[in-house]
Amino acid sequence: MNTRDTPWPDGTPCWADLGVPDIAKAREFYGGVFAWDIEPGGPETGGYSVAELNGLGVVGIGPKMGPPEAPTMWTTYLATSDADATAAKIRGAGGELVIEPMDVMDVGRMAIAVDPAGAVFGVWQARAFPGAQIVNEPGAMRWNEQMSHDLEASKAFYAAVFDYDYNDVGGDSGYATFKVDGKDVGGIGGYHGGLPADTPATWRVYFGVVDADATVVRVQANGGSVIREPVDHPYGRLSTVADDQGAQFSLLGVTTG
């Protein structure tokens, strides 16, 4: 089992959370899809809830920030040992801070930023809480990637902030994995030419599943929708779905054989 109780190395996708209008509704949906144990968060956290799998933290679910028209979405957090220094690098590389570095009780220090392509992401400086305590297992985060219309500019930005090295995978629109301590930990890709020019840049979150097709059925049974039907991929069977409040996420299952 891939578990962790210490801070993740700088630049590693270490946490994801969901901002939604209705937290109770989200707890019901994701509990039905992934069998997460999600206890309601206390008033001191604004209702922010930590979803657990086998007693270990997987992701967070909290209130949607920003204006009512802001999208309901998953946010990927990248680990840092110094949130303030990373915030300065984000500004220096052309990004913007949506939420300045702030303490989250005694569990860590966080910030929310927008990269030059327009994709929202977070940074997490762990203290009492490392971030995801279980990954790369069914029901837990398995992959995170930034997608935009400008692959090279995005690569340059994240290399400036997190000192990434890349492994260029190729493909029609280009794709690269980024490395931390010599290991691939996430991806940065370019949108294919068929997408509208106004398709917003985004960070995608992939959850591991045993059976992508069966999980899609559970998504629909719990009120969600299918954006991309399951297809075989070199790294697993892949599908993109949305929850019952419109937040998109992806499933990555085991390919037969």
C-alpha positions as CSV (number, residue, x, y, z in Angstrom):
1,M,0.0,0.0,0.0
2,N,1.4,3.4,-1.0
3,T,1.1,5.5,2.2
4,R,2.9,8.5,3.7
5,D,3.0,10.3,7.0
6,T,5.8,12.8,6.2
7,P,5.9,15.9,4.0
8,W,6.0,15.2,0.2
9,P,9.1,16.4,-1.7
10,D,8.8,19.9,-3.2
11,G,6.8,20.0,-6.4
12,T,5.0,16.7,-5.9
13,P,1.2,16.7,-6.3
14,C,0.4,16.1,-2.7
15,W,-3.3,16.9,-2.2
16,A,-6.5,17.7,-4.0
17,D,-9.7,19.2,-2.8
18,L,-13.1,20.0,-4.1
19,G,-14.9,23.3,-3.7
20,V,-18.7,22.8,-4.0
21,P,-21.9,24.7,-3.2
22,D,-23.3,21.7,-1.2
23,I,-20.7,19.8,0.9
24,A,-23.3,17.4,2.3
25,K,-24.4,16.5,-1.3
26,A,-20.7,16.0,-2.3
27,R,-20.1,13.7,0.7
28,E,-23.0,11.5,-0.4
29,F,-21.9,11.4,-4.0
30,Y,-18.3,10.5,-3.4
31,G,-19.1,8.1,-0.6
32,G,-21.3,6.3,-3.1
33,V,-18.7,6.2,-5.9
34,F,-15.5,5.5,-4.0
35,A,-16.7,4.3,-0.6
36,W,-14.8,7.1,1.1
37,D,-15.5,7.7,4.8
38,I,-16.2,11.5,5.0
39,E,-17.0,12.9,8.4
40,P,-18.5,16.5,8.4
41,G,-15.9,19.1,9.2
42,G,-16.4,21.3,12.2
43,P,-17.3,25.0,12.2
44,E,-13.7,26.0,12.8
45,T,-12.9,24.6,9.3
46,G,-16.0,26.1,7.6
47,G,-17.3,22.5,7.1
48,Y,-14.2,21.4,5.3
49,S,-14.2,17.6,5.3
50,V,-11.3,15.1,4.8
51,A,-12.2,12.0,2.9
52,E,-10.6,8.9,4.2
53,L,-9.8,5.5,2.8
54,N,-8.8,2.8,5.3
55,G,-8.5,5.5,7.9
56,L,-6.0,7.6,5.8
57,G,-6.6,11.0,4.2
58,V,-7.3,11.0,0.5
59,V,-8.7,14.4,-0.5
60,G,-10.7,17.3,1.0
61,I,-14.2,18.6,0.3
62,G,-15.0,22.1,1.3
63,P,-17.1,25.2,0.4
64,K,-16.7,26.8,-3.0
65,M,-14.7,30.0,-2.9
66,G,-15.1,33.0,-5.1
67,P,-18.2,34.4,-6.8
68,P,-21.3,32.3,-7.5
69,E,-20.3,32.0,-11.2
70,A,-16.9,30.4,-10.3
71,P,-16.7,26.8,-11.5
72,T,-17.2,23.9,-9.2
73,M,-13.8,22.1,-9.5
74,W,-11.1,20.0,-8.1
75,T,-7.8,21.8,-7.2
76,T,-4.4,20.1,-7.2
77,Y,-1.9,21.1,-4.6
78,L,1.9,21.0,-5.2
79,A,4.1,20.4,-2.2
80,T,6.5,23.0,-0.9
81,S,8.8,23.3,2.1
82,D,8.3,27.1,2.1
83,A,4.9,28.5,0.8
84,D,6.1,32.1,1.0
85,A,9.2,31.5,-1.1
86,T,7.1,29.5,-3.6
87,A,4.6,32.3,-3.8
88,A,7.4,34.8,-4.7
89,K,8.6,32.4,-7.4
90,I,5.0,32.2,-8.8
91,R,4.8,35.9,-9.1
92,G,8.3,36.1,-10.6
93,A,7.4,33.6,-13.3
94,G,4.3,35.4,-14.4
95,G,1.6,33.7,-12.2
96,E,-0.8,35.3,-9.8
97,L,-1.8,34.6,-6.2
98,V,-5.6,34.2,-5.6
99,I,-5.1,33.4,-1.9
100,E,-1.9,34.6,-0.3
101,P,0.1,32.2,1.9
102,M,-1.9,31.5,5.0
103,D,-1.7,29.2,8.0
104,V,-4.3,26.4,8.3
105,M,-4.4,26.0,12.0
106,D,-1.5,23.8,12.9
107,V,-1.8,21.4,10.0
108,G,0.1,23.4,7.3
109,R,0.4,26.6,5.3
110,M,-1.2,27.0,1.9
111,A,-1.7,29.4,-1.1
112,I,-3.9,29.3,-4.2
113,A,-2.4,30.5,-7.5
114,V,-3.2,30.8,-11.2
115,D,-0.5,30.0,-13.7
116,P,0.1,32.2,-16.8
117,A,-2.1,29.8,-18.9
118,G,-5.0,30.4,-16.5
119,A,-5.0,27.0,-14.6
120,V,-5.7,27.2,-10.8
121,F,-3.5,25.2,-8.4
122,G,-2.6,25.2,-4.8
123,V,0.7,24.9,-2.8
124,W,0.9,23.1,0.5
125,Q,3.5,23.4,3.1
126,A,3.0,20.5,5.5
127,R,3.2,20.7,9.2
128,A,1.0,18.4,11.2
129,F,-0.7,17.0,8.1
130,P,1.4,15.8,5.1
131,G,-1.3,16.0,2.5
132,A,-2.5,12.7,0.8
133,Q,-1.7,9.8,3.2
134,I,-2.5,7.2,0.5
135,V,-2.0,7.4,-3.2
136,N,-1.8,5.1,-6.3
137,E,-4.4,2.8,-4.9
138,P,-8.0,2.2,-5.9
139,G,-10.0,5.1,-4.5
140,A,-7.0,7.4,-4.1
141,M,-5.2,9.9,-6.4
142,R,-3.2,8.3,-9.1
143,W,-2.2,11.1,-11.4
144,N,-2.4,14.9,-11.8
145,E,-1.8,16.9,-14.9
146,Q,-2.0,20.5,-16.2
147,M,-3.5,21.0,-19.6
148,S,-3.5,24.2,-21.7
149,H,-3.2,25.6,-25.2
150,D,0.5,26.5,-24.6
151,L,2.5,23.5,-23.5
152,E,6.0,25.1,-23.7
153,A,5.0,28.2,-21.8
154,S,3.4,26.0,-19.0
155,K,6.5,23.8,-18.9
156,A,8.7,27.0,-18.5
157,F,6.5,28.4,-15.7
158,Y,6.5,25.2,-13.6
159,A,10.2,24.6,-14.1
160,A,10.9,28.1,-12.9
161,V,8.7,27.6,-9.8
162,F,9.5,24.0,-8.9
163,D,12.7,23.3,-10.8
164,Y,11.1,20.4,-12.7
165,D,12.9,18.2,-15.2
166,Y,10.7,16.9,-18.0
167,N,10.4,13.7,-20.0
168,D,8.8,14.7,-23.3
169,V,6.4,11.9,-24.3
170,G,5.2,13.4,-27.6
171,G,1.8,12.9,-29.0
172,D,-0.2,15.1,-31.5
173,S,-0.4,18.1,-29.2
174,G,2.6,17.3,-27.0
175,Y,2.8,15.9,-23.5
176,A,5.6,15.8,-20.9
177,T,5.8,14.2,-17.5
178,F,7.6,16.2,-14.8
179,K,10.0,14.7,-12.4
180,V,10.8,15.0,-8.7
181,D,13.8,13.2,-7.3
182,G,14.1,11.5,-10.7
183,K,10.6,10.0,-10.6
184,D,7.6,10.9,-12.8
185,V,5.0,12.5,-10.5
186,G,2.7,14.3,-12.9
187,G,2.1,15.6,-16.4
188,I,1.8,18.8,-18.5
189,G,0.1,18.6,-21.8
190,G,-1.2,20.6,-24.7
191,Y,-4.8,20.6,-25.9
192,H,-5.4,19.1,-29.3
193,G,-6.3,21.5,-32.1
194,G,-10.0,20.4,-32.2
195,L,-10.8,22.1,-28.9
196,P,-12.2,25.6,-29.0
197,A,-9.6,28.3,-28.4
198,D,-11.5,29.5,-25.3
199,T,-11.2,26.1,-23.5
200,P,-9.8,27.0,-20.1
201,A,-6.5,25.6,-18.9
202,T,-6.9,23.3,-15.9
203,W,-5.3,20.8,-13.6
204,R,-6.9,17.4,-13.9
205,V,-7.2,14.9,-11.0
206,Y,-7.2,11.1,-11.8
207,F,-8.4,8.6,-9.2
208,G,-7.4,5.0,-9.4
209,V,-10.1,2.4,-9.7
210,V,-10.2,-1.4,-10.1
211,D,-12.8,-1.3,-12.8
212,A,-13.3,2.0,-14.7
213,D,-16.5,0.8,-16.4
214,A,-18.2,-0.3,-13.2
215,T,-17.1,3.0,-11.5
216,V,-18.7,5.0,-14.4
217,V,-21.9,3.1,-13.7
218,R,-21.7,4.2,-10.0
219,V,-21.1,7.8,-11.0
220,Q,-24.3,7.8,-13.1
221,A,-26.3,6.0,-10.4
222,N,-25.3,8.7,-7.9
223,G,-26.3,11.5,-10.2
224,G,-23.1,12.2,-12.1
225,S,-22.5,12.3,-15.8
226,V,-20.0,10.9,-18.3
227,I,-17.7,13.3,-20.2
228,R,-15.6,10.7,-21.9
229,E,-16.6,7.0,-22.1
230,P,-14.0,4.5,-20.8
231,V,-11.2,3.8,-23.3
232,D,-8.1,1.6,-23.1
233,H,-4.9,3.6,-22.5
234,P,-1.3,2.3,-22.1
235,Y,-1.4,3.1,-18.4
236,G,-4.9,1.8,-17.7
237,R,-8.5,2.1,-18.7
238,L,-9.5,5.8,-18.7
239,S,-12.7,7.8,-18.4
240,T,-13.6,11.4,-17.6
241,V,-16.7,12.1,-15.6
242,A,-18.5,14.8,-13.6
243,D,-20.1,14.7,-10.2
244,D,-23.7,15.8,-9.5
245,Q,-22.5,19.4,-9.0
246,G,-20.5,19.6,-12.2
247,A,-17.0,19.1,-11.0
248,Q,-15.0,17.0,-13.5
249,F,-12.4,14.3,-12.6
250,S,-10.9,11.3,-14.3
251,L,-10.8,7.6,-13.5
252,L,-7.8,5.4,-14.3
253,G,-8.3,1.7,-14.0
254,V,-6.5,-1.5,-14.8
255,T,-6.3,-2.6,-18.4
256,T,-7.1,-6.2,-19.0
257,G,-3.9,-8.1,-19.6
